[in-house]
Amino acid sequence: MQHAPPREEGELPLPAFERLANATWALSRRYWRLVVVAMLLLLHVAAFRGVADPWARALLLAHLGLLILWQPFLRAEQRVSVAQGLILLAVAGVVMLRLDWWLLAFWVVVIAGLVGGKVYQHDAKWQRRCYLVILAYLLALLAIVILPEIAPRREITADTRRAAEYALPLAFVLIALFPAERESGEAPQMIDFFYSVFLMLLLVVVILGSFTFMMLRPSSYIEALTYTVFITAAGVLLVGLAWNPRSGGGLGVFFARYLFSIGLPVERWLEVLAQLMRTEARPQRFLEQAVVAL
């Protein structure tokens, strides 16, 4: 990203387009919740219209533009380079030409991962609750609208889909009504990448696991999804208990010790000892080479 050059005294006023861009950026930072609500609303309408609808693809392009204003990776006051512009153009081309339900499901999983990575990066409780509501909405949209379209058997009724179409937008009203709290300038750029990737992989496991249940046994979509969610939750719980048990220790401690010991002289000397044990049978020679390596 290339930083916009600072203005000097006596410099001509900024062009109208650049002034508009700066004003848009300032408003998007001040009213970031409205940007998120508009972004989710466009995604909501596009998902219910269907991937084959040309208007849905156009709405997803507008959704992508709002996502760029909200996204936590790049600063909005920086100029987009040629390479980044080409990437955005490629994404827009894929949306317009190759959009299907699998791609839409992948897109929602990515957004859910980004939102989940921001949940615990805020000290203000209302901001955390806001992102939790956004995450809950994305998961509901994924489970009720998108996944049934790619499941082995489509079992969500039209009444359920219609009820979700009018009930899910209540989350937008809830997000807009949350009390406003002051957010630091760096807060929109903070994200836990490890947690985001973990959440994305967890959603992929749930999606593919539920489809596997439906194919291996005669179970409905809701039943297979419920089984997969509970099994995955139990597995995550067991891993969490083993990683950081109440009594202390756990896999987390051993993993941290391993990371801190990588590349240390002691580890390299132990590797030399392991090689000597395989190649040297005489104890005297083994001891001499071990002392030399030390």
C-alpha positions as CSV (number, residue, x, y, z in Angstrom):
1,M,0.0,0.0,0.0
2,Q,1.3,3.5,-0.8
3,H,0.6,6.3,1.6
4,A,-1.0,9.4,0.3
5,P,1.6,12.2,0.2
6,P,1.1,14.9,2.9
7,R,-0.1,18.3,1.8
8,E,2.3,21.2,2.1
9,E,1.7,24.9,2.6
10,G,0.6,26.7,-0.6
11,E,-0.4,23.4,-2.2
12,L,-3.5,23.5,-4.4
13,P,-6.8,22.1,-2.9
14,L,-7.3,18.4,-3.2
15,P,-9.3,17.2,-6.3
16,A,-13.0,16.6,-5.8
17,F,-12.7,12.8,-6.1
18,E,-10.0,12.7,-3.4
19,R,-12.0,15.0,-1.1
20,L,-15.0,12.6,-1.6
21,A,-12.8,9.6,-0.8
22,N,-11.5,11.2,2.4
23,A,-15.0,12.2,3.5
24,T,-16.3,8.7,2.8
25,W,-13.4,7.2,4.8
26,A,-14.1,9.5,7.7
27,L,-17.8,8.7,7.7
28,S,-17.1,5.0,7.5
29,R,-14.9,5.1,10.6
30,R,-17.4,7.2,12.5
31,Y,-20.5,5.2,11.6
32,W,-18.8,1.8,11.2
33,R,-21.9,0.0,12.5
34,L,-24.1,1.4,9.8
35,V,-21.5,0.3,7.3
36,V,-21.6,-3.2,8.7
37,V,-25.4,-3.2,8.7
38,A,-25.5,-2.1,5.1
39,M,-22.9,-4.7,4.2
40,L,-24.9,-7.5,5.9
41,L,-28.2,-6.2,4.4
42,L,-26.8,-6.5,0.9
43,L,-25.5,-10.0,1.6
44,H,-28.9,-10.9,3.0
45,V,-30.9,-9.8,0.0
46,A,-28.4,-11.4,-2.4
47,A,-28.5,-14.7,-0.6
48,F,-32.3,-14.9,-0.6
49,R,-32.5,-13.8,-4.3
50,G,-30.2,-16.7,-5.2
51,V,-26.9,-16.9,-7.0
52,A,-28.4,-17.2,-10.4
53,D,-30.1,-13.8,-10.1
54,P,-28.1,-11.0,-11.9
55,W,-29.3,-8.5,-9.3
56,A,-27.9,-10.7,-6.5
57,R,-24.5,-10.5,-8.2
58,A,-24.7,-6.8,-8.5
59,L,-25.6,-6.5,-4.8
60,L,-22.7,-8.7,-3.9
61,L,-20.4,-6.3,-5.7
62,A,-21.8,-3.4,-3.6
63,H,-21.4,-5.7,-0.5
64,L,-17.7,-6.2,-1.5
65,G,-17.2,-2.4,-1.6
66,L,-18.6,-2.0,1.9
67,L,-16.5,-4.9,3.1
68,I,-13.4,-3.0,1.8
69,L,-14.4,0.0,3.9
70,W,-14.8,-2.2,7.0
71,Q,-12.1,-4.8,6.5
72,P,-9.4,-5.0,9.3
73,F,-6.3,-5.7,7.1
74,L,-5.6,-2.5,5.2
75,R,-5.9,1.1,6.3
76,A,-8.6,3.0,4.5
77,E,-6.6,6.2,4.2
78,Q,-3.9,4.4,2.1
79,R,-4.0,4.2,-1.7
80,V,-4.6,0.9,-3.4
81,S,-1.7,-0.3,-5.4
82,V,-1.9,-1.7,-8.9
83,A,-1.5,-5.3,-7.6
84,Q,-4.2,-4.8,-5.0
85,G,-6.5,-3.3,-7.6
86,L,-6.0,-6.2,-9.9
87,I,-6.8,-8.6,-7.1
88,L,-10.1,-6.7,-6.3
89,L,-10.9,-6.7,-10.0
90,A,-10.4,-10.5,-10.1
91,V,-12.6,-11.0,-7.1
92,A,-15.3,-8.8,-8.7
93,G,-15.0,-10.8,-12.0
94,V,-15.4,-14.1,-10.1
95,V,-18.5,-12.8,-8.3
96,M,-20.1,-11.7,-11.6
97,L,-19.2,-14.8,-13.7
98,R,-18.6,-17.8,-11.4
99,L,-20.8,-17.2,-8.4
100,D,-22.5,-20.3,-7.0
101,W,-23.7,-21.6,-3.6
102,W,-20.3,-23.1,-2.7
103,L,-18.5,-19.9,-3.4
104,L,-21.1,-17.9,-1.4
105,A,-20.7,-20.4,1.5
106,F,-17.0,-20.0,1.4
107,W,-17.4,-16.2,1.4
108,V,-19.7,-16.2,4.4
109,V,-17.2,-18.6,6.3
110,V,-14.4,-16.1,5.6
111,I,-16.4,-13.1,6.9
112,A,-17.5,-15.1,10.0
113,G,-13.8,-15.9,10.6
114,L,-12.9,-12.2,10.4
115,V,-15.7,-11.2,12.7
116,G,-14.8,-13.9,15.1
117,G,-11.2,-12.7,15.1
118,K,-12.4,-9.2,16.2
119,V,-14.7,-10.3,19.0
120,Y,-12.1,-10.5,21.8
121,Q,-10.0,-7.6,20.5
122,H,-12.2,-5.0,22.1
123,D,-12.4,-4.0,25.7
124,A,-15.8,-2.3,25.4
125,K,-18.5,-4.8,26.2
126,W,-21.0,-3.4,23.7
127,Q,-18.6,-3.7,20.8
128,R,-18.0,-7.3,21.7
129,R,-21.7,-7.9,21.8
130,C,-22.2,-6.2,18.5
131,Y,-19.6,-8.5,16.8
132,L,-21.2,-11.5,18.6
133,V,-24.6,-10.6,17.1
134,I,-23.0,-10.2,13.6
135,L,-21.3,-13.7,14.0
136,A,-24.6,-15.2,15.1
137,Y,-26.4,-13.7,12.1
138,L,-23.8,-15.1,9.7
139,L,-24.0,-18.5,11.2
140,A,-27.8,-18.5,10.9
141,L,-27.6,-17.3,7.3
142,L,-25.2,-20.1,6.5
143,A,-27.2,-22.8,8.2
144,I,-30.7,-21.8,7.1
145,V,-30.2,-20.3,3.6
146,I,-26.9,-21.3,2.0
147,L,-26.0,-24.8,3.2
148,P,-29.4,-26.4,2.3
149,E,-28.7,-25.4,-1.3
150,I,-25.5,-27.5,-1.4
151,A,-26.5,-30.3,0.9
152,P,-27.1,-33.8,-0.5
153,R,-30.8,-33.3,0.2
154,R,-32.6,-30.0,0.4
155,E,-34.9,-30.3,3.4
156,I,-35.5,-26.7,4.5
157,T,-39.1,-25.9,3.8
158,A,-40.3,-22.7,2.0
159,D,-42.0,-21.5,5.2
160,T,-38.8,-21.8,7.2
161,R,-36.9,-19.9,4.6
162,R,-39.6,-17.2,4.4
163,A,-39.6,-16.9,8.2
164,A,-35.8,-16.5,8.2
165,E,-36.0,-13.9,5.5
166,Y,-38.0,-11.6,7.7
167,A,-36.6,-12.7,11.1
168,L,-32.9,-12.5,10.6
169,P,-32.9,-8.8,9.7
170,L,-33.9,-8.1,13.3
171,A,-30.2,-8.6,14.1
172,F,-29.5,-5.4,12.0
173,V,-31.9,-3.4,14.2
174,L,-30.2,-4.8,17.3
175,I,-26.8,-3.8,16.1
176,A,-28.0,-0.3,15.3
177,L,-29.6,0.1,18.8
178,F,-26.5,-1.0,20.7
179,P,-25.1,1.9,22.8
180,A,-22.2,3.7,21.0
181,E,-18.8,3.4,22.7
182,R,-15.7,5.3,21.9
183,E,-13.3,3.2,19.7
184,S,-9.6,4.0,19.3
185,G,-8.1,4.7,15.9
186,E,-6.3,1.4,15.8
187,A,-9.2,-0.8,17.0
188,P,-10.7,-1.4,13.5
189,Q,-7.4,-2.8,12.4
190,M,-7.0,-5.3,15.2
191,I,-7.8,-9.0,14.5
192,D,-6.7,-12.3,16.0
193,F,-5.5,-14.2,12.9
194,F,-5.1,-17.5,14.7
195,Y,-8.6,-17.4,16.1
196,S,-10.0,-16.4,12.7
197,V,-8.3,-19.3,10.9
198,F,-9.4,-21.7,13.7
199,L,-13.0,-20.5,13.4
200,M,-12.9,-20.9,9.6
201,L,-11.5,-24.4,9.8
202,L,-14.1,-25.3,12.5
203,L,-16.9,-24.1,10.3
204,V,-15.5,-26.2,7.4
205,V,-15.4,-29.2,9.7
206,V,-19.1,-28.7,10.7
207,I,-20.2,-28.2,7.1
208,L,-18.4,-31.2,5.6
209,G,-19.2,-33.3,8.7
210,S,-22.9,-32.7,8.4
211,F,-22.9,-33.6,4.7
212,T,-21.0,-36.8,5.6
213,F,-23.6,-37.7,8.1
214,M,-26.4,-37.2,5.6
215,M,-24.6,-39.4,3.0
216,L,-23.6,-42.2,5.4
217,R,-26.8,-42.6,7.3
218,P,-30.4,-41.7,6.5
219,S,-30.6,-38.6,8.6
220,S,-32.2,-35.2,7.9
221,Y,-30.2,-32.0,7.4
222,I,-31.1,-30.6,10.8
223,E,-30.3,-33.9,12.5
224,A,-27.0,-34.3,10.8
225,L,-26.1,-30.6,11.5
226,T,-27.0,-31.0,15.2
227,Y,-24.9,-34.2,15.6
228,T,-21.9,-32.6,13.9
229,V,-22.1,-29.5,16.0
230,F,-22.3,-31.4,19.3
231,I,-19.5,-33.8,18.3
232,T,-17.3,-30.9,17.2
233,A,-18.1,-29.0,20.4
234,A,-17.2,-32.1,22.5
235,G,-13.9,-32.4,20.6
236,V,-13.0,-28.7,21.1
237,L,-13.9,-29.0,24.8
238,L,-11.6,-32.0,25.3
239,V,-8.8,-30.3,23.4
240,G,-9.3,-27.2,25.6
241,L,-9.2,-29.2,28.8
242,A,-6.0,-31.0,27.7
243,W,-4.4,-27.7,26.5
244,N,-5.0,-25.8,29.7
245,P,-6.3,-27.9,32.6
246,R,-7.3,-26.4,35.9
247,S,-4.5,-28.2,37.7
248,G,-1.9,-26.5,35.5
249,G,0.5,-27.8,32.9
250,G,-1.2,-29.3,29.9
251,L,-0.4,-29.4,26.2
252,G,-0.1,-25.6,26.0
253,V,2.9,-25.6,28.4
254,F,4.7,-28.3,26.5
255,F,4.0,-26.6,23.2
256,A,5.3,-23.3,24.5
257,R,8.5,-24.9,25.8
258,Y,9.0,-26.5,22.4
259,L,8.6,-23.2,20.6
260,F,11.0,-21.4,23.0
261,S,13.6,-24.2,22.6
262,I,13.6,-24.3,18.8
263,G,17.1,-23.4,17.5
264,L,18.8,-23.3,20.9
265,P,22.3,-24.7,21.3
266,V,21.0,-27.4,23.7
267,E,18.6,-28.7,21.1
268,R,21.3,-28.8,18.4
269,W,23.6,-30.7,20.8
270,L,20.8,-33.2,21.5
271,E,20.4,-33.7,17.7
272,V,24.2,-34.4,17.5
273,L,23.9,-36.9,20.3
274,A,21.0,-38.7,18.5
275,Q,23.1,-38.9,15.4
276,L,26.1,-40.3,17.3
277,M,24.0,-42.9,18.9
278,R,23.0,-44.2,15.5
279,T,26.5,-44.1,14.0
280,E,29.0,-44.6,16.8
281,A,29.1,-48.0,18.6
282,R,32.3,-47.4,20.8
283,P,31.5,-45.7,24.1
284,Q,34.9,-43.9,24.3
285,R,34.6,-42.5,20.8
286,F,31.0,-41.5,21.5
287,L,32.0,-39.6,24.6
288,E,34.9,-37.8,22.8
289,Q,32.7,-36.6,19.9
290,A,29.9,-35.6,22.3
291,V,32.3,-33.4,24.3
292,V,33.7,-31.9,21.0
293,A,30.2,-31.1,19.9
294,L,29.4,-29.4,23.2
